[in-house]
Amino acid sequence: MLNRFKKIDWIMMLILGLLMVASALVVRSATHNDSGYHNYDIKTIEFYAAGFVVILLCVMFDYRLLLKTWYVWYIIGIGSLVAVLLFAPKINGARSWFPIAGGLNIQPAEVMKLFLIIAVAAVLGRRQGDPLRMRTDVLAIAVVSFVPFILCMIQPDLGNAMIYVFIVLGMLWIGNIRYTYVTIGLAVVVGGLVLFVTLFNAYNAEIKQFMEDDLHKPHWYQRINTYIHPEEATMDERRQAEYAKIAIGSGGLAGDGYMQGESKNRKFIPYPYSDSIFVVIGEEFGFQGAAVLLLIYFIFIYRMILIAYQCYDLRGSFIIIGIAAMLVFQIFQNIGMMIGLMPITGITLPFISYGGTSLLLNMLCIGIVFSIRAHQEKYTMDT
């Protein structure tokens, strides 16, 4: 057992410790003037402490048991997504969270990300590095990922639905998909985007009425229209995106200083401790602070890819790449939507934003990465 712990990547653990300190400090700065979010910085440290325990427990656990029973976890994940649609209360216009004790909420869509990674890795692992076949491999993975994608969109949770797509694309690429299939896929995606934008522009009024009156999701239309036609959006519709860019830009090179960035711009930005936490970083620590954070993320992802490269078991490599793809997209999307590169979604900044479910899920994923590194004895497909 001691040998398992020796195989922990302690550089990654050190980075997690740095991210814990950074998260607690930034969350404190984002909430110190609002009594409604008292002690969120302390709760962040508590979530991290629980996460470190989860990591150590995962190191002792053989990840291959997850691959053997991938269909069980997949069914549990799909069942939880259905249950949240049927029984969860509506919060912020979406049915995405199950309330639990202590005012905390659990979000099944977050947990489904890991279950989807395990399912796709199990399917890819059957080929053992050989080129993927369209019907038995690519289409099978498409079906496995389409179901949670649709359930997530119904909630609605566009952010996590986008993450599912990026996870699968990253794993298919590493899984040795044929270039022919990639070309076909890119043609379909580009054609679909062009068709979507064309139809959105041609039937803009009808789509707006349908989303507002029939789906009762006017924010969907506002976010899409603001991204495609920012010049036509009202100030209320583009308030968050505009003021986020202004606040980040006001930080300049070195920032306004810790706890000194409570500008008039930030009061128009919702959830500065969660989805919009990069605004706080940019305003208080400037370009330098944001660059340091990105460098830390780069080293962290690089260490994960090194572990994937050293795996005997390709299935373990696929899991790690799926987790890395998930984190990379979340980082890109969260920062991108704050600086106007991406549409506004509810994606948190990994390991920095406040949130128990997302943080513990990310820590569980890192624990599985360490489990893969610790259990890389020579193996057969029956193990």
C-alpha positions in Angstrom: 0.0 0.0 0.0 2.9 2.4 0.8 4.2 1.9 -2.7 1.0 3.2 -4.1 1.4 6.5 -2.2 5.0 6.8 -3.4 3.6 6.9 -7.0 1.5 10.0 -6.3 2.6 13.0 -8.4 3.6 15.3 -5.6 4.2 18.2 -8.0 0.5 18.0 -8.9 -0.4 17.8 -5.2 1.7 20.9 -4.5 -0.2 22.7 -7.4 -3.5 21.7 -5.8 -2.3 23.2 -2.5 -1.5 26.4 -4.3 -4.8 26.4 -6.1 -6.6 25.9 -2.7 -4.9 28.9 -1.2 -5.6 31.0 -4.3 -9.3 29.9 -4.4 -9.9 30.7 -0.7 -8.3 34.1 -1.1 -10.1 35.1 -4.2 -13.5 33.8 -3.0 -13.0 35.8 0.2 -12.3 38.9 -1.8 -15.3 38.3 -4.0 -17.7 37.9 -1.0 -16.3 40.0 1.8 -18.8 42.8 1.3 -21.8 40.5 1.0 -23.1 39.0 4.3 -25.2 36.5 2.3 -22.1 34.6 1.3 -20.4 34.6 4.7 -17.6 32.1 5.3 -17.5 30.9 1.6 -13.7 31.0 1.8 -13.7 28.7 4.9 -16.1 26.3 3.1 -13.8 26.3 0.1 -10.9 25.1 2.3 -13.3 22.4 3.9 -14.2 21.2 0.4 -10.5 21.0 -0.5 -9.8 19.1 2.7 -12.5 16.6 1.7 -11.1 16.5 -1.8 -7.6 15.6 -0.6 -9.1 12.7 1.4 -10.9 11.6 -1.7 -7.6 11.6 -3.7 -5.8 9.5 -1.1 -8.7 7.0 -1.0 -8.6 6.8 -4.9 -4.9 5.9 -4.9 -5.7 2.7 -3.0 -8.6 1.9 -5.4 -7.9 0.0 -8.6 -9.4 2.1 -11.4 -9.8 -1.0 -13.6 -12.9 -1.9 -11.5 -14.5 1.2 -12.9 -13.8 0.1 -16.4 -15.3 -3.4 -15.7 -18.5 -1.9 -14.5 -18.7 1.2 -16.7 -22.2 0.4 -17.8 -23.4 0.5 -14.2 -22.0 3.9 -13.6 -23.3 5.1 -16.9 -26.9 4.0 -16.1 -26.6 5.6 -12.6 -25.5 8.8 -14.3 -28.4 8.8 -16.8 -30.8 7.9 -14.1 -29.7 10.9 -12.0 -30.1 13.2 -14.9 -33.6 12.0 -15.5 -34.4 12.3 -11.8 -33.2 15.8 -11.6 -35.5 16.8 -14.4 -38.5 15.1 -12.7 -38.0 15.9 -9.0 -35.5 18.7 -8.5 -36.7 22.3 -7.8 -36.1 25.0 -10.3 -33.1 27.2 -9.4 -32.1 30.1 -11.5 -34.4 28.9 -14.2 -33.0 25.4 -14.4 -33.6 22.0 -12.9 -30.0 21.0 -12.3 -29.4 20.6 -8.6 -30.6 18.3 -5.8 -30.6 20.2 -2.4 -28.9 18.2 0.4 -28.1 18.9 4.0 -26.5 22.2 5.1 -27.7 24.3 2.2 -25.5 22.4 -0.3 -26.6 21.2 -3.7 -25.4 18.3 -5.8 -25.4 18.6 -9.6 -25.8 15.3 -11.4 -24.5 16.8 -14.7 -21.1 17.4 -13.0 -20.8 13.7 -11.9 -22.0 12.5 -15.3 -18.8 14.0 -16.9 -16.7 11.4 -15.1 -19.1 8.5 -15.9 -19.1 9.5 -19.5 -15.2 9.5 -19.6 -15.2 6.0 -18.1 -17.8 4.7 -20.6 -16.0 6.2 -23.6 -12.6 4.9 -22.4 -14.1 1.4 -22.0 -15.4 1.4 -25.6 -12.1 2.8 -27.0 -10.1 0.3 -25.0 -11.6 -2.6 -27.0 -9.6 -1.5 -30.0 -6.3 -1.4 -28.2 -5.0 1.4 -30.3 -6.2 0.1 -33.7 -8.1 2.6 -35.9 -11.7 3.1 -34.8 -14.5 1.6 -36.9 -17.4 3.8 -37.8 -20.4 1.6 -36.8 -19.1 -0.4 -33.8 -16.9 2.3 -32.3 -17.6 5.9 -33.4 -21.4 5.5 -33.7 -21.5 3.6 -30.4 -19.6 6.4 -28.6 -21.9 9.0 -30.3 -25.0 7.2 -28.9 -23.4 6.9 -25.4 -22.7 10.6 -25.4 -25.8 11.9 -27.1 -28.2 10.7 -24.3 -26.6 12.8 -21.5 -26.1 15.7 -23.9 -29.8 15.9 -24.6 -30.8 15.4 -21.0 -28.4 18.2 -20.0 -29.8 20.5 -22.7 -33.3 20.0 -21.4 -32.4 21.2 -17.9 -31.2 23.6 -19.5 -27.4 23.4 -18.8 -25.6 24.4 -22.0 -22.2 24.6 -20.2 -22.0 21.0 -19.2 -23.5 19.8 -22.5 -20.7 21.6 -24.3 -18.2 19.9 -22.0 -19.6 16.5 -22.9 -19.0 17.2 -26.5 -15.4 18.4 -26.0 -14.6 15.4 -23.8 -15.7 12.9 -26.5 -14.0 14.8 -29.3 -10.7 14.8 -27.4 -10.9 11.1 -26.5 -11.9 10.1 -30.1 -8.8 12.0 -31.4 -6.5 10.2 -29.0 -8.3 6.9 -29.6 -7.0 6.8 -33.2 -10.0 7.9 -35.2 -9.4 7.9 -39.0 -8.8 11.2 -40.7 -11.6 10.4 -43.1 -14.1 10.4 -40.2 -12.5 13.6 -38.8 -13.0 15.3 -42.2 -16.6 14.1 -42.3 -17.2 15.3 -38.7 -15.7 18.7 -39.3 -17.8 19.1 -42.5 -20.9 18.2 -40.5 -20.1 20.6 -37.7 -19.2 23.5 -39.9 -22.2 22.9 -42.1 -24.4 22.7 -39.0 -23.1 25.9 -37.6 -23.6 27.8 -40.9 -27.1 26.4 -41.1 -27.9 27.3 -37.5 -26.7 30.9 -37.9 -28.5 31.2 -41.3 -31.8 30.0 -39.8 -31.3 32.0 -36.7 -31.0 35.2 -38.7 -33.8 34.3 -41.1 -36.3 33.3 -38.4 -35.0 35.5 -35.5 -38.4 36.8 -34.4 -40.1 33.4 -34.6 -37.2 31.7 -32.6 -37.4 34.5 -30.0 -41.2 33.9 -29.6 -40.8 30.2 -29.4 -38.1 30.3 -26.8 -40.0 32.8 -24.7 -43.6 31.6 -25.0 -43.3 27.9 -25.6 -40.0 26.8 -23.9 -40.1 29.6 -21.3 -36.3 30.0 -21.7 -35.8 33.6 -22.9 -32.2 33.6 -21.6 -31.3 31.0 -24.3 -32.3 33.5 -27.0 -30.6 36.4 -25.3 -27.3 34.6 -24.9 -27.3 33.3 -28.5 -28.4 36.6 -30.0 -25.9 38.6 -27.9 -23.1 36.4 -29.1 -24.1 36.5 -32.8 -25.3 40.1 -32.9 -23.7 42.0 -30.0 -24.4 45.3 -31.7 -28.2 44.6 -31.6 -28.3 43.4 -28.0 -29.7 45.8 -25.3 -27.5 46.9 -22.4 -29.3 44.6 -20.0 -28.6 41.6 -22.3 -24.9 42.3 -22.7 -24.4 43.8 -19.3 -22.5 40.9 -17.8 -20.1 40.4 -20.8 -19.4 44.2 -21.2 -18.8 44.9 -17.5 -16.7 41.7 -17.2 -14.3 43.0 -19.9 -14.2 46.5 -18.4 -13.4 45.1 -14.9 -10.7 42.8 -16.2 -9.2 45.6 -18.4 -9.2 48.0 -15.4 -6.7 45.7 -13.7 -4.0 46.6 -16.2 -0.7 44.8 -15.8 -0.4 44.4 -12.1 -4.0 44.8 -10.9 -5.6 47.0 -8.2 -4.3 44.9 -5.4 -5.9 42.2 -3.2 -9.3 43.2 -1.8 -9.0 46.5 -3.6 -10.8 45.6 -6.8 -14.4 46.2 -5.7 -15.1 48.6 -8.6 -18.4 49.9 -9.8 -18.2 47.5 -12.7 -18.3 44.3 -10.5 -21.6 45.0 -9.0 -23.2 44.3 -12.4 -21.5 40.9 -12.7 -23.4 38.0 -11.1 -21.7 35.2 -9.1 -18.2 36.8 -8.8 -17.3 34.0 -6.4 -18.3 31.3 -8.8 -18.8 31.5 -12.6 -17.3 35.0 -12.9 -14.4 34.6 -10.5 -11.9 35.3 -13.2 -13.1 38.9 -13.2 -11.9 39.2 -9.6 -8.5 37.8 -10.6 -8.1 40.1 -13.5 -9.2 43.2 -11.7 -7.1 42.6 -8.5 -4.0 40.8 -9.9 -4.0 42.1 -13.4 -2.5 40.5 -16.5 0.4 39.2 -14.4 -1.8 37.3 -12.0 -3.9 35.9 -14.8 -0.8 34.8 -16.6 0.6 33.0 -13.5 -2.7 31.2 -13.1 -2.6 30.0 -16.7 1.0 28.9 -16.2 0.0 26.8 -13.2 -2.8 25.3 -15.2 -0.4 24.5 -18.0 2.0 22.7 -15.7 -0.8 20.8 -14.1 -2.3 19.5 -17.4 1.2 18.8 -18.7 1.9 16.5 -15.7 -1.4 14.7 -16.4 -0.4 14.1 -20.0 3.0 12.7 -18.9 1.2 10.2 -16.7 -1.1 9.2 -19.7 2.0 8.8 -21.9 3.6 6.4 -19.4 0.6 4.1 -19.1 0.8 0.5 -20.1 -3.0 0.3 -20.2 -4.4 2.4 -23.0 -7.7 2.6 -21.2 -6.0 4.4 -18.4 -4.5 6.8 -20.9 -7.9 7.4 -22.4 -9.4 8.3 -19.0 -6.6 10.8 -18.3 -7.0 12.4 -21.7 -10.8 12.7 -21.1 -10.2 14.4 -17.8 -7.5 16.7 -19.3 -9.9 17.6 -22.1 -12.6 18.4 -19.6 -10.4 20.7 -17.6 -8.9 22.4 -20.7 -12.3 23.2 -22.1 -13.6 24.5 -18.7 -10.6 26.8 -18.4 -10.9 28.1 -21.9 -14.7 28.5 -21.8 -14.8 30.2 -18.4 -12.0 32.7 -19.2 -13.2 33.1 -22.8 -16.7 34.1 -21.8 -15.3 36.7 -19.4 -13.2 38.4 -22.2 -15.8 38.1 -25.0 -14.4 35.1 -26.9 -17.1 32.6 -25.9 -20.8 32.9 -25.1 -21.9 33.2 -21.5 -22.5 29.8 -19.8 -22.6 28.5 -16.3 -19.2 26.8 -16.4 -16.9 27.3 -13.4 -13.2 27.9 -13.3 -11.7 24.5 -12.2 -10.2 24.5 -8.7 -10.8 28.2 -8.3 -14.5 28.9 -8.4 -16.6 28.3 -5.3 -18.7 25.1 -5.5 -18.7 21.8 -3.7 -19.9 19.5 -6.4 -17.6 20.8 -9.1 -14.5 20.9 -6.8 -15.1 17.4 -5.3 -15.7 16.0 -8.8 -12.4 17.5 -10.1 -10.5 16.2 -7.0 -12.1 12.8 -7.6 -10.9 12.9 -11.2 -7.3 13.7 -10.1 -7.6 10.9 -7.6 -8.4 8.5 -10.5 -5.4 9.9 -12.4 -3.2 9.0 -9.5 -4.9 5.6 -9.2 -4.0 4.9 -12.9 -0.4 5.9 -12.2 -0.3 3.7 -9.1 -1.7 0.6 -10.8 0.4 0.4 -13.9 1.6 -3.2 -13.5 1.7 -5.3 -16.6 -1.8 -6.3 -17.4 -4.0 -8.3 -19.7 -7.4 -7.2 -21.0 -9.1 -9.5 -18.4 -7.7 -7.4 -15.5 
